[in-house]
Amino acid sequence: MDPIIIVLIVVLILTMLVVFNYNALVRVRQHVRESWADIDTELKRRYDLVPNLVETVQGYASHERELFASVIAARTRAQASNGSPGSQASDEKPLVDGMRRLFAVAEAYPELKASENFLALQKELANTEDRIQRARRYFNANVREMNTRVEMFPSNIIARMFGFRREEYFEVETSTVREVVDVSFEE
């Protein structure tokens, strides 16, 4: 066989390998971005529910002003966070802790626990927390795939050449955050 043809075949194979790996990295990067947008949407949904929760509980437990102020401040900080998934997770912790404390306060008020508005908010928050968990699992699966491609041979060479980097998981910081917000429908 002619040496020029052999060289052309090798070049063609190498080019196809580069194109295949590059396209795979782009696809996975898009999945990571899309799945982060899903998390962001669910977090915004949570942020929209928090003022309603505070207002509802505040009507029954007005002496808990410090708690209400801290929950609203935590919501504002978490809502303003636009850093990495790790920093977002850190900013979410005080909000989730504050929401837990709000639900604990609500336990002391049977008339609040029986309120239709409060029950609807509890149900909506529980649904939102479930959606955040699902979105986080999907995001982390995409991050795992991206990180695997960035580290495996030969895609790691292509990743380095074109500036693809490892992505950061959206991991909750402590066991407190790992728990779903406690929502009880019992009277």
RADAHU-V512183 format. One record per residue. N is the residue number from 1. D_CENTER is the distance of its C-alpha to the mean C-alpha in Angstrom with 2 decimals. Layout:
N/D_CENTER
N/D_CENTER
This chain:
1/56.34
2/56.29
3/54.26
4/52.83
5/51.41
6/49.87
7/48.26
8/46.97
9/45.51
10/43.76
11/42.42
12/41.27
13/39.48
14/37.77
15/36.77
16/35.32
17/33.40
18/31.93
19/31.10
20/29.53
21/27.29
22/26.39
23/25.47
24/23.37
25/21.42
26/20.99
27/19.84
28/17.16
29/16.01
30/15.82
31/13.77
32/11.18
33/11.35
34/11.40
35/8.41
36/6.38
37/8.50
38/7.64
39/4.09
40/6.38
41/9.02
42/7.92
43/7.29
44/10.63
45/12.10
46/11.64
47/13.20
48/15.98
49/16.81
50/17.15
51/20.41
52/21.92
53/21.27
54/22.79
55/25.68
56/26.44
57/26.57
58/28.41
59/31.15
60/32.00
61/31.30
62/32.26
63/33.22
64/29.57
65/29.27
66/27.74
67/24.88
68/24.27
69/24.41
70/21.98
71/19.35
72/19.88
73/19.81
74/16.52
75/15.06
76/16.72
77/15.45
78/11.75
79/12.44
80/14.40
81/12.01
82/11.73
83/11.93
84/10.34
85/6.97
86/9.43
87/10.83
88/7.86
89/7.45
90/11.22
91/11.42
92/9.58
93/12.15
94/15.18
95/13.91
96/13.20
97/16.51
98/18.27
99/17.36
100/18.75
101/21.82
102/22.26
103/22.36
104/24.77
105/26.96
106/26.97
107/28.39
108/31.54
109/32.27
110/33.41
111/34.06
112/30.48
113/29.17
114/31.59
115/30.56
116/29.38
117/27.02
118/25.43
119/25.25
120/23.66
121/21.00
122/20.37
123/20.08
124/17.73
125/15.40
126/15.60
127/14.87
128/11.79
129/10.49
130/11.46
131/9.73
132/6.25
133/7.51
134/8.94
135/6.31
136/4.60
137/8.35
138/9.23
139/7.24
140/8.73
141/11.94
142/12.24
143/11.82
144/14.41
145/16.65
146/16.56
147/17.38
148/20.06
149/21.63
150/21.67
151/23.48
152/25.80
153/29.24
154/30.22
155/26.90
156/26.34
157/29.43
158/28.25
159/24.81
160/26.75
161/29.20
162/26.71
163/24.21
164/21.28
165/19.32
166/17.01
167/13.28
168/11.14
169/8.89
170/5.62
171/8.03
172/8.94
173/12.18
174/14.71
175/15.89
176/15.79
177/12.04
178/12.06
179/14.26
180/13.61
181/15.22
182/18.87
183/20.28
184/23.94
185/26.19
186/29.30
187/32.01
